[in-house]
Amino acid sequence: MEGLKVKVKDKEFYIQKGTTLSEVFKIAGVEGAVGGKSGSKVIDLLTPIKESIEIEPIFYKDRESLDIMRHTLSHIMAQALKELYGYEKVHLGIGPTTEEGFYYDVEVEGHTISSEDLPKIEEKMREIIKKNYPLFRKEIERGQAIELFSQSGEKYKLDIINRIEEGEVISIYGQDGFTDLCRGPHVPSTGMVGEFKLTHVAGAYWMGDSTKPMLQRIYGIAFWDKKELEDRLRFYEEAKKRDHRKLGKELELFIIDESVGAGLVLWLPKGAMLRKTLEDYWKEEHLKRGYQLVYTPHVGNSILWQRSGHLDYYRSNMFSPMEIEQEEYFVKPMNCPFHVAIYKSKVRSYKELPLKLAELGTVYRYEMSGVLHGLMRVRGFTQDDAHIVCTPEQVEGVIEETLEFAVSMLKDFGFEDFMVYISTRPSDAIGSKEQWELAEGALERAVKTLGLDYQVDEGGGAFYGPKIDVKIKDAIGRLWQCSTIQFDFNLPERFDMEYVGQDNKRHRPYMVHRAIFGSIERFVGVLLEHYAGLLPLWLSPVQVRLIPISPDKHGAYAEEVENYLRSKGLRVESDMRDERLNARIRDGELQKIPYLVVLGDKEWQERTVSVRSKKEGNLGSMPLEKFATMLLEKVAKKE
């Protein structure tokens, strides 16, 4: 029989070329589908079939159906914007789906979209949905597309058309007089979408290029089920309360001052104390496990970065060079080449290996301003970096020990739920097949030995080696990338690293890059959001605040208590302000200080303290020595 062979579920039949997927499903007796999937490609019911194909129907319960529905909502939002602000004044960029919804990048002449506009846009969208306009799909020639979008003044659509390769299908979708350049997929009509909510507006450079215009990106979320939407909105509200940028300001931990520079963090005294606590703990734990601490410069000669490969592969993320005595220097984007130089400072024997060099090294990377985000994405940050140089025979033990170390440290900060990802050999890998097999096997066996859940990202490794990424789940279920254990077959070759083996011959070592926090900045951001600012006692910058009822009368006793607690190694401050007692207690609670101690006549006379715990409530009066002992025990246990 002539035509195209199609298989849907267990049925095989022939169709004419150009038959839509909707008609194919009718022939196959499939009802209730919102789209189809061929391999990894999702197509909608409006799409014509042009080749023999095997199609799997997508139903409402399937994950892919959300993407189809959300994409249509982005078009409905675009139509709503056109109707509200004028077809000729709204210029559309791109409107893809996201993990939980959709967005559209737009330019509106003479108007800046704000959060106050979102309810009005939502209302117009609901009108379009209620009218249940059917969608159409049409394929057109390049010339037709250029003419169509030139006439409507859609300059960004014209830019997209110019990027489409010759011979590639150009399609448009539309409803009720609205037309958009789009590959799809979409639901068949505007009334077939689910529950949605517009959430916020942000800025976005066109095509992510800072030399191009800044557009406005309007975000929305969408689900089929109303309860699921409401649950997600509640989650967003909780996440908003935990935003580390908000908490960092309220708790006086850090600021980012644009006059200093975007993406450059200024640590305030309390934030600096939190950072010191983290760094002291980090150093102590590393020294216990045989790491050697090193310090390296913030800049390096261009010759170093050329040899390491950074100037060939990473220059766009490096800051512009500076000239010193006719030579170029770059601020470092990574610490690795410096650690290699330390390794090569003398001949190394196999007896010294594994050699573990560790540094809290501050690096600088050029990130576009549009992606900077508080402590999570910055231009200057401190990596908790380590490089382990070992023999091939030591690889498996090194990986297992390193992964166990990472998990152990993260547990000390209250994280118990981990997901591990192993990224394997990509197509452009360097190094021998045997090296990769040894390294990948070591990674997988280490994860299994520790009983951790893991997924394999086939081909997702860097060209210079496979890696393990450890993600932690926070208090509200979000996953955060922290620890990385990365093999490197590249730098040992580039820098001709060697060790003298038992046979008295020179051999090439293996090298492992490793970070546990990822960076101090990002880890502090994660901690603040995980604990909603109420950090564990051992981490809190201020562990105790003393509040004398009358600063004039009880201030001397407060000073005595403060000196005693400080002598025990506790972090204490006194609130001597001439404010009402309740106001000072309230302020201490808002600052999320673990323990507030009220001191009055009774405490002064009996040499006691009246204790309020942020977590446990009023603990009543107790001897000063007992209070100090209780806190020191909690700090030691990292409760």
NUDREN-852724 format. One record per residue (C-alpha): residue in three letters; x negated, y, z. Coordinates in steps of 0.05 Angstrom, whole numbers, plus 32768, in hexadecimal, padded with zeros to 4 digits. Example, Ala and Ser with C-alpha at 12.3 -4.5 7.8 and 13.67 -1.06 7.14 Angstrom:
# NUDREN-852724
ALA7F0A7FA6809CSER7EEF7FEB808F
//
This chain:
# NUDREN-852724
MET800080008000GLU7FE780467FEFGLY7FDD807B8025LEU7FB980818066LYS7FB680488098VAL7FCC805C80DELYS7FCB8034811EVAL7FF5804B815ALYS7FF3801C8196ASP7FFF7FD78177LYS801F7FEF8137GLU7FFB7FF880F5PHE801B801A80B9TYR800C8048807FILE801F80918077GLN801780C78042LYS7FDD80F7804CGLY7FF581368070THR802A8113809ATHR802D813680DELEU801E8111811ESER8066811D8134GLU807F80F780F7VAL804B80C08103PHE806580B5814ALYS80AD80B28130ILE8098807B8100ALA807480578139GLY80B0805E8167VAL80898087819AGLU80B480B681C3GLY80A180ED81F4ALA805980F881DCVAL803E813F81DEGLY8000813081B3GLY7FD080FA819FLYS7F8880E581A9SER7F5980C78176GLY7F1980B5819ASER7F0880F481C2LYS7F2D81228192VAL7F71813D81A8ILE7FA481528173ASP7FEA816C817ALEU802C8157815BLEU8027818F8126THR7FE58175810APRO7FE5815480C5ILE7FC1811080C1LYS7F8E81118088GLU7F6980CF8091SER7F75808980A9ILE7F75808C80F5GLU7F8580698136ILE7FAE80958164GLU7FBD808F81AEPRO7FFB80B681C4ILE7FF380EA81FBPHE802D80EF822CTYR803D81228262LYS801C80F78298ASP7FD980F68272ARG7FA181278283GLU7F9A813E823BSER7FE38156823ALEU7FD0818E826AASP7F9C81A98239ILE7FD081AA8201MET800381CE822CARG7FD181FF8249HIS7FB782128204THR7FFE822481EFLEU8005824F822ESER7FC782778219HIS7FEB828681D6ILE802B829881FBMET800382C88226ALA7FE382E681E8GLN802782F181C9ALA80408311820ALEU80058341820ALYS8013835481C2GLU805C836281D1LEU804D838A8210TYR801383B581F7GLY801D83B581ACTYR800983848175GLU7FD883B68157LYS7FB883C8819AVAL7FAA838381B6HIS7F6D83608197LEU7F66831781A7GLY7F2582F281B5ILE7F2882A981C9GLY7F5C828581F4PRO7F4482408209THR7F5A82128241THR7F35820A8283GLU7F3281D182B6GLU7F7281EB82D6GLY7F91821A82A5PHE7F7F824B826ETYR7F668291825FTYR7F6682C38226ASP7F3082F78217VAL7F52833681FEGLU7F45837F81EFVAL7F8083AF81FAGLU7F7783F481DCGLY7F86842B820EHIS7F9583FC8248THR7F6D83D4827BILE7F9183968292SER7F92839082DESER7FAE835F8311GLU7FEB838E8317ASP7FFB837E82CELEU7FFE833382D7PRO8046832D82F1LYS805E835582B4ILE803783298284GLU805282EB82A7GLU809A830482A0LYS8090830F8255MET807282C9824FARG80AE82AB8271GLU80DC82CE823FILE80B582AF8205ILE80B7826A8227LYS8102826F8234LYS8110827E81EAASN80EC823C81D9TYR80CE82558197PRO80B5821C816BLEU806A821E815BPHE805082168114ARG800B820180FCLYS7FEE821480B8GLU7FAB82098097ILE7F928242806CGLU7F5782548040ARG7F1E827F805CGLY7F3382BA802FGLN7F7B82B68048ALA7F6382B58090ILE7F3782F28086GLU7F7083178064LEU7FA38303809APHE7F79831980D5SER7F5D835680B2GLN7FA4837080A8SER7FB4836580F2GLY7F7483868109GLU7F5B8348812DLYS7F108357812ATYR7EFD8320815ALYS7F2382EC8132LEU7EFD830380F4ASP7EBC82F8811AILE7ED282B1812AILE7EE582A480E1ASN7EA082BA80CBARG7E82828780FBILE7EAB824D80DEGLU7E81822280B0GLU7E94821B8067GLY7EC281E0805BGLU7EDC81DF80A3VAL7F2881E280AAILE7F44822680BESER7F87822180DFILE7FB9825280FDTYR7FF082478130GLY802B8274813EGLN806F827F815BASP80A482B68154GLY807A82E48129PHE803A82DA8152THR800082B9812DASP7FBC82A48147LEU7F7D8285812BCYS7F798242814FARG7F6481F98148GLY7F9981E28179PRO7FB381B78198HIS7FF781D281AFVAL803B81BA81C5PRO807181C08190SER809781FA81B0THR808E823081E4GLY80C482118211MET809B81D2821AVAL806681EF8249GLY806181E28294GLU805B820D82D2PHE8028824582D0LYS800D828182F5LEU7FDE82B982DETHR7FA782BF8312HIS7F7582F58304VAL7F51832182D1ALA7F05832382C5GLY7ED583408293ALA7EB48317825CTYR7E84832B8225TRP7E9B831681E0MET7E7A82D381D1GLY7E5382DA8213ASP7E25830D81F3SER7E15834B821ETHR7E07837381DFLYS7E50836981C9PRO7E90838981E4MET7EAA83788229LEU7EF083598224GLN7F22834A825AARG7F2C8301826DILE7F7182F28289TYR7F7482B082AFGLY7FAF828382BDILE7FB9823E82DBALA7FEE820C82C5PHE800981C782D7TRP8045819E82C3ASP805C8199830BLYS807281D68333LYS805981B88375GLU801581AB8357LEU801281F48341GLU8026820C8386ASP7FF381DF83A7ARG7FBD81FB837ALEU7FD182428389ARG7FCC823383D4PHE7F87821683C7TYR7F73825683A3GLU7F8B828083DEGLU7F618255840DALA7F25825A83DELYS7F2E82A683DCLYS7F2B82A98428ARG7EEA82818425ASP7ECA82AA83EFHIS7E8182B28405ARG7E7D82F883E7LYS7EB6830F8414LEU7E9A82EA8451GLY7E5383038444LYS7E6B834A8448GLU7E9983408484LEU7E65831A84ACGLU7E2D834A8498LEU7E0183148479PHE7DED832F8435ILE7DFB83638400ILE7DED836A83B6ASP7DE083B483A8GLU7DE583C7835ESER7DB38400836BVAL7D8083C9837DGLY7D95839C8344ALA7DCC836C832FGLY7DC283258348LEU7D8E8339837CVAL7DA0832A83C4LEU7D9283558400TRP7D94832C8440LEU7DAE8353847CPRO7D93834384C2LYS7DC8830E84D1GLY7DC182EF848CALA7D7582EF8495MET7D7D82CA84D7LEU7DAA829684B5ARG7D77828F847ELYS7D3D828884B1THR7D64825184D4LEU7D6D822C8493GLU7D248235847EASP7D08822084C3TYR7D3381E184C1TRP7D1E81D3847ALYS7CD381D9848AGLU7CD881AE84C8GLU7CFC817684A3HIS7CCA8178846ALEU7C8E81758498LYS7CAC813984BCARG7CAF81148479GLY7C6881228463TYR7C73815E8435GLN7C3C81928430LEU7C5381DB842FVAL7C36820983FATYR7C40825283E5THR7C39826B839EPRO7C3A82B0837CHIS7C7882D28360VAL7C5682DF831DGLY7C2A82B582EFASN7C0082C082B1SER7C2382B3826EILE7BEF827D8260LEU7C0D82548298TRP7C54825C827EGLN7C3D824C8237ARG7C1D820B824ESER7C5981F78279GLY7C878201823DHIS7CB28237825ELEU7CA1826B8229ASP7CB8823B81F3TYR7CF682208214TYR7D0B8250824BARG7CF482968237SER7D3B82B1822FASN7D4582A4827AMET7D0482C6828EPHE7CFC8310829ESER7CD3833A8270PRO7C8783358279MET7C5B8368829AGLU7C1583798282ILE7BDA837682B3GLU7B9583848297GLN7BAA83748250GLU7BC983318265GLU7C13831F8269TYR7C32830882ABPHE7C7882EE82B7VAL7C9F82EB82F9LYS7CAA82A18305PRO7CEB827F82F1MET7CD3823E8312ASN7C9E82278343CYS7C8981E7831FPRO7C4A820082F9PHE7C2D821D8339HIS7C3581DB835DVAL7C1481B88323ALA7BD981E88329ILE7BD481D78373TYR7BD4818D8363LYS7B9D8197832FSER7B7281C1835FLYS7B498182836DVAL7B41813A8355ARG7B7981108373SER7B7480C78389TYR7BAD80948388LYS7BA3809383D4GLU7BBF80DA83D8LEU7BFF80C883B3PRO7C3880D383B9LEU7C24811C83C3LYS7C60814683D9LEU7C59819183D0ALA7C9281BD83EAGLU7CA1820783E7LEU7CDA823783F4GLY7CC8825B83B4THR7CED8299839BVAL7CF882998350TYR7D1882CA831FARG7D4382B982E4TYR7D6882E682B3GLU7DB282D882B9MET7DE583018293SER7E0C833082BFGLY7E4E830F82ACVAL7E3B82CD82CELEU7E1E82EA830FHIS7E4882D5834BGLY7E3482E88392LEU7E0082B883ADMET7E168280837DARG7DF7829E833EVAL7DC082D18347ARG7D8182EA8325GLY7D5182E1835FPHE7D5682A4838DTHR7D2D827783B8GLN7D29822E83A4ASP7D1C81FA83D9ASP7CEB81DB83A9ALA7CC0819D83AEHIS7C968176837CILE7C82812F838AVAL7C4881118362CYS7C4480C68365THR7C2C80878341PRO7C5C805E8316GLU7C5D8029834DGLN7C74805C8380VAL7CAE80778357GLU7CE6804D8375GLY7CD2805983BDVAL7CCA80A483B0ILE7D0F80AA8391GLU7D32808383C8GLU7D0F80AA83FFTHR7D1E80ED83DDLEU7D6880DE83D3GLU7D6F80C5841APHE7D4C81058432ALA7D7D8130840AVAL7DBB810D8424SER7DA0810F846CMET7D94815A8469LEU7DD88169844ALYS7DFA81408481ASP7DD8816C84B5PHE7E0081A58498GLY7E42817F849FPHE7E4881638459GLU7E5D811B8456ASP7E7E81118412PHE7E4E810B83D7MET7E5380FE838DVAL7E1480EC8368TYR7E0880F4831DILE7DCF80D182F8SER7DBC80F282B6THR7D9880C48285ARG7D6C80C78247PRO7D8180FA8212SER7D7380F481C8ASP7D3A812781CBALA7D1681068205ILE7CCB8106820CGLY7CA580CF822FSER7CA780858220LYS7CE480588223GLU7CC18031825BGLN7CB880718284TRP7D018083827DGLU7D18803C828FLEU7CEC803C82CEALA7D05808182E3GLU7D4F807482D5GLY7D4C803182F8ALA7D2D80518335LEU7D6480868338GLU7D9C80548332ARG7D7F80238365ALA7D75805C8397VAL7DBE80728391LYS7DD6802A8399THR7DA9801D83D5LEU7DC7805983F9GLY7E0D804383E7LEU7E20808483C5ASP7E57808C8390TYR7E3880A0834EGLN7E4680AC8305VAL7E1780A582CAASP7E1280DF8299GLU7DF880B9825CGLY7DC680E48235GLY7DCF811E8266GLY7D878120827FALA7D558157826EPHE7D2581488235TYR7CED81408268GLY7D0F810E8297PRO7D4D80F082B7LYS7D6B810D82F7ILE7D9A81048331ASP7DCA813C8344VAL7DEC81398389LYS7E2E815E8391ILE7E4E816A83D4LYS7E98817083E3ASP7EAB81AB840FALA7EE381B48441ILE7F1881C3840CGLY7F02818D83DBARG7ED581B583ACLEU7E9681958390TRP7E5581BD8394GLN7E1481AD8371CYS7DDB81AC83A3SER7DA2817983A0THR7D7D81668361ILE7D4881318358GLN7D2881398313PHE7CF3810F82F1ASP7CC1813482C5PHE7C9781118290ASN7C8781558270LEU7C5C817D82A1PRO7C2C814482B2GLU7C1C813F8267ARG7C1A818A825APHE7BEB81978295ASP7BC38156828DMET7BD2814182D5GLU7BA9810582ECTYR7B9880DA8328VAL7B6080A88333GLY7B7D8062833BGLN7B6480258360ASP7B4080118320ASN7B1880538324LYS7B38806A82E3ARG7B6180A882D4HIS7BAD809E82D0ARG7BE980CB82C2PRO7C1680D482FFTYR7C6280DA8301MET7C80811B8319VAL7CC38127833CHIS7CE2816C8345ARG7D11816F8381ALA7D3E81A283A2ILE7D6F819283DBPHE7D9481D483E7GLY7D8A81E8839ESER7D7C822F83B5ILE7D82825183F8GLU7DB2828583DBARG7DE2825583BCPHE7DE0822683F8VAL7DF2825F8427GLY7E2C826F83F9VAL7E44822783FCLEU7E3D82248448LEU7E6682648450GLU7E9E824A8424HIS7E9D82048443TYR7EA2821F848AALA7ECC825D8478GLY7E9682868499LEU7E99826284DDLEU7E55824284D9PRO7E3F820A8508LEU7E1F82228548TRP7DD8820E8534LEU7DDE823884F4SER7E048274850DPRO7DDA82B4850AVAL7DF982CB854BGLN7E0B82908578VAL7E2382B885B4ARG7E3F82FE85BCLEU7E41831B8602ILE7E7A834B8611PRO7E7483708653ILE7EB98389866ASER7E9A83CB867DPRO7E5883D78658ASP7E43840A868DLYS7E5383DE86C9HIS7E44839986ADGLY7E1083AA8678ALA7DD5839886A6TYR7DF1835286B2ALA7DFD834B8667GLU7DB4835C865AGLU7D9F8328868EVAL7DCA82F3866DGLU7DB183068628ASN7D688300863DTYR7D7482BC865DLEU7D98829F8620ARG7D6382BC85F1SER7D2D829B861BLYS7D4E8258860CGLY7D4A826585C2LEU7D93827985B7ARG7DA882B2858AVAL7DCE82E585B3GLU7DE7832D85ADSER7E0E835B85DCASP7E48838785C9MET7E3D83C685F3ARG7E6D83F285CCASP7E9D841F85F1GLU7EDA83FB85D4ARG7F1483D785F3LEU7F058390860AASN7F3A837185DDALA7F1F839785A1ARG7ED9837E85AEILE7EF1833685B7ARG7F19833B8576ASP7EDC83568552GLY7EB2831B856AGLU7EE782EB8551LEU7EE9830C850DGLN7E9D8307850ALYS7EA782BC8514ILE7E7582BA854EPRO7E788274856DTYR7E78828B85B6LEU7E9182CB85D6VAL7E7D82D6861EVAL7EA483088648LEU7E8083248684GLY7EA3834986BDASP7E9F83518709LYS7EAD83078717GLU7E7882EE86E7TRP7E4583218701GLN7E50830F8749GLU7E5282C3873EARG7E1A82C28709THR7E49829F86D7VAL7E6382AB8691SER7EAB82AA8677VAL7EA882858634ARG7ED6828785F7SER7EC7825685BFLYS7EDC82678578LYS7EEE821E856DGLU7F03820585B2GLY7F24824385CFASN7F1B825C8617LEU7EE98230863CGLY7EEE8258867DSER7EB8826B86ADMET7E77824386B5PRO7E31824C86D1LEU7E02826E86A0GLU7DD1823486A1LYS7E0882028691PHE7E1F822D8657ALA7DD88231863BTHR7DCF81E58642MET7E1181D8861ELEU7DFD820485E3LEU7DB781E685DEGLU7DD481A085DBLYS7E0481B485A4VAL7DCC81D5857DALA7D9F81988584LYS7DD7816B856ALYS7DE8819B8531GLU7E3181978544
//
